[in-house]
Structure formats: structure tokens, C-alpha cells
Amino acid sequence: MSRYRPPRTPSSPYITAQGATKLRDELQQLWKVERPIVTAAVNEAAKNGDRSENGDYIYGKRRLREIDGRVRYLSKRLESITVVDQVPTDQNRVYFGAWVTMVDNDGQENRYRIVGSDEINPPLGYISIDSPMARALLGKTCDDTLEFRHKEKTHVRHIVSISYGDEGDMGIDT
């Protein structure tokens, strides 16, 4: 059995201004707050002698590796992403950052926001621009019907409203 894993499909390099701020804040928190605390704890644990049976030392080193890996990922990601902080000129169409309210065939209404892969949060309705639903939504207007496949099933939705705004802001429906 091989350890080979095919390379992951690169995600879209887009992120909202709020998402970029959250990533920068996480990087700052990890590098300036958490890492110094864990480093100090590992240093103290190392003074206690035998490191092979020293749980504080072992788990501290493991946590340092996790922090360093995440810091490395966030640093590279922040260099490569494109922050989308402007509302499109045609706000009657669905583009990146849009809040879209849709109704399914059962009459259930759902609201989603199209965001970058680093911002996905299903309970808040944040869906990736790379998802089948988001790809089907791009360029659509109000009152359009869209079909997309997900998990070997075809889904049909009707667009009720499109708006652009911040997380808590419901925006102006079009």
C-alpha cells in the first residue's frame, strides 16, 4: 500500500475582506500570543530532566509543531489570496461575496453567501465559490432557476433575492 496522495485541486484564491481580517488575526494570535506561551512551557518542562517520559514536554513540542504548521499555512495563504472588497457594478447578478436567498421545490427558503474556501461556515450559510451550488449561481439574476448536481442528486432552486453587504448586514435586496 502506497502513501501517495494525488495533489489537491487548488481552491479559488479569493477571500472577502472580513475573511482576510480573520486570517490575519489568527496568524497574529498564534505567532505573538500562543507560540511564546507554549515555548516558555516547553522550556520549563525541559528543565525537569528526562524528556522521554515528560508529558508537558512531549505535548508542548507537539503543540509547537501544530502552531508552526498553521503559521506557515496562513503566511503562504495570505500571500497568495486576492481580497475582494468592492461590490460589483452590476448588483443584480450573483458574484463573489453575494448573499443569495433561494427557495427549493418544497418551499423552504435558505440564504447563502458565496465566499472563499478559507471562510466556509455552513451554519452561517457561507458556501465556497468552488462548490457546485455556487458555481451554478454565478452570473444568475433574481427570479432565475438553477440546477446543480451534488452527491449524485440533481437539486433545483429558485433565486428570490440577491444582496451585497457584511455578515450581520442583510443588505439591500434586489
C-alpha positions in Angstrom: 0.0 0.0 0.0 1.4 3.3 -1.1 1.3 6.7 0.8 0.9 8.6 -2.5 -2.0 11.0 -2.5 -2.9 12.9 -5.6 -2.4 16.6 -5.3 -5.5 18.6 -4.1 -7.3 20.7 -6.6 -6.2 24.3 -5.8 -9.1 26.3 -4.3 -10.0 29.7 -5.7 -7.7 32.4 -4.5 -10.5 34.8 -3.4 -11.5 35.9 0.0 -13.7 38.6 1.4 -12.2 41.5 3.4 -13.8 40.1 6.6 -12.2 36.7 5.9 -8.8 38.2 5.3 -9.0 40.1 8.5 -9.9 36.9 10.4 -6.9 35.0 8.9 -4.5 37.9 9.8 -5.9 38.0 13.3 -5.5 34.2 13.7 -1.9 34.5 12.4 -1.2 37.3 14.9 -2.7 35.4 17.8 -0.7 32.2 17.0 2.6 34.0 16.5 2.5 36.7 19.1 0.4 35.1 21.9 0.1 31.3 21.8 3.6 30.4 20.5 5.5 32.4 23.2 3.4 30.8 25.9 3.9 27.2 24.6 7.6 27.9 24.0 8.0 29.0 27.6 6.1 25.9 28.9 8.3 23.6 26.8 11.4 25.3 28.1 10.3 24.8 31.7 9.4 21.2 31.1 12.8 20.6 29.5 14.4 21.7 32.8 12.7 18.8 34.6 15.2 16.2 33.3 14.2 13.1 31.4 12.2 14.2 28.4 11.1 10.8 27.2 8.5 10.5 29.9 7.8 14.2 30.4 4.2 14.7 29.2 4.4 18.5 29.4 7.5 18.5 27.2 6.1 15.9 24.7 2.7 17.6 24.3 4.2 21.1 24.3 6.5 20.1 21.4 3.5 18.6 19.6 1.6 21.8 20.1 4.5 23.9 18.8 4.6 21.8 15.6 0.9 22.4 15.2 1.2 26.1 15.7 4.2 26.3 13.3 2.4 24.4 10.6 -0.7 26.6 10.9 1.5 29.8 10.9 3.3 28.5 7.8 0.0 27.8 6.0 -1.6 31.1 7.0 1.6 33.1 5.9 1.6 31.4 2.5 -2.2 31.7 2.0 -2.2 35.4 2.9 0.5 36.0 0.3 -1.5 34.1 -2.5 -5.1 35.3 -1.9 -6.9 38.1 -3.6 -9.1 40.2 -1.3 -12.4 41.1 -2.9 -13.5 44.2 -1.0 -15.6 46.0 -3.7 -19.2 45.5 -4.6 -19.7 44.6 -8.2 -21.1 47.3 -10.5 -24.0 45.0 -11.6 -25.6 44.1 -8.2 -28.5 42.4 -10.0 -26.3 39.4 -10.7 -24.6 36.8 -8.4 -20.9 37.3 -7.9 -18.4 36.5 -5.2 -19.5 37.9 -1.9 -23.2 37.9 -2.7 -25.9 36.9 -0.3 -28.4 34.8 -2.2 -31.8 33.8 -0.9 -33.3 30.8 -2.7 -36.4 28.6 -2.4 -36.3 24.9 -3.2 -39.2 22.8 -4.6 -40.6 22.2 -1.1 -40.9 25.9 -0.5 -38.1 26.0 2.0 -36.1 29.3 1.9 -32.4 29.4 2.5 -29.8 32.2 2.5 -26.2 31.7 1.4 -23.2 33.8 0.9 -20.5 32.9 -1.7 -17.1 33.1 0.0 -13.6 31.8 -0.4 -12.6 28.3 0.7 -11.0 29.6 3.9 -14.3 31.1 5.1 -16.7 28.2 4.7 -19.2 28.1 7.6 -22.4 26.1 6.8 -24.3 27.2 10.0 -23.9 30.8 8.9 -24.7 30.0 5.3 -21.2 30.6 4.0 -20.6 28.4 1.0 -17.4 28.0 -1.1 -17.2 29.6 -4.5 -15.8 26.2 -5.6 -19.0 24.3 -4.5 -21.4 23.0 -7.1 -24.2 25.3 -5.9 -22.0 28.5 -6.0 -20.7 27.6 -9.5 -24.3 27.3 -10.7 -25.2 30.6 -9.0 -22.5 32.7 -10.5 -23.9 35.2 -13.1 -27.5 34.4 -12.3 -30.1 37.1 -11.6 -33.2 37.3 -9.4 -36.1 35.0 -10.5 -33.7 32.6 -12.2 -33.9 28.9 -11.6 -30.8 26.9 -11.3 -30.0 23.2 -11.4 -26.9 21.6 -9.9 -25.6 18.2 -9.0 -24.4 17.3 -5.5 -23.9 13.9 -4.1 -25.3 12.2 -7.2 -28.5 14.1 -6.9 -29.9 17.0 -9.0 -31.1 20.0 -7.0 -33.4 22.8 -8.3 -33.5 26.2 -6.6 -35.2 29.5 -7.5 -33.4 32.7 -6.7 -35.6 35.1 -4.6 -33.1 37.9 -3.8 -29.5 39.0 -4.2 -27.8 41.4 -1.9 -24.3 42.5 -1.1 -23.2 43.5 2.4 -21.4 42.4 5.6 -22.1 39.4 7.8 -24.7 40.9 10.0 -25.9 43.3 7.4 -28.8 41.9 5.4 -28.0 44.4 2.6 -30.4 45.8 0.1 -32.4 43.1 -1.8 -32.5 43.5 -5.5 
